[in-house]
């Protein structure tokens, strides 16, 4: 597989959880009057909550890509489509890893996992482009020309980037091969001819 976080990842999360519990206990010690039993009960439930979060996060690609969504005829989640292309609010977008690139939140989560898993395989995946607002699509069309006129830009308001559902990746040949082999495990497909950098996110239909 090569994608399992494995025991090291889980241990790393547990260390993180333990440090958060210590922080909580420190906070609670600061608020004084609570009885010891209340404190430990709270810590216990906090621990359970953090642990279930950690386990959920450690399901990695499988967890993100197994969710299903109501999709329109273009494969765009209907909730997202309602906002309009290039007009997706910040609340529906998520950052990819520690970059400033944003995608529709589930796509961002899945790409973050994919990049981390590739890294464990010794493969570096960079990002050159991600969500594009309507204004950014207009600007790109002006600079690169429309597909319909032999250029490299979609008609503004139609780009998959405007849904936060596509990313342009910076891939060397090893990384290109890796993403071609594993991309679909994370919901990413190469779907534009002559644009091997363009990867669209395809969520599962409900
Ligand atoms: Zn693209």
Boltz pocket constraint, residues with backbone or C-beta under 6 A from the ligand:
constraints:
  - pocket:
      binder: B
      contacts: [[A, 129], [A, 161], [A, 166], [A, 167], [A, 168], [A, 197], [A, 198], [A, 199]]
      max_distance: 6.0
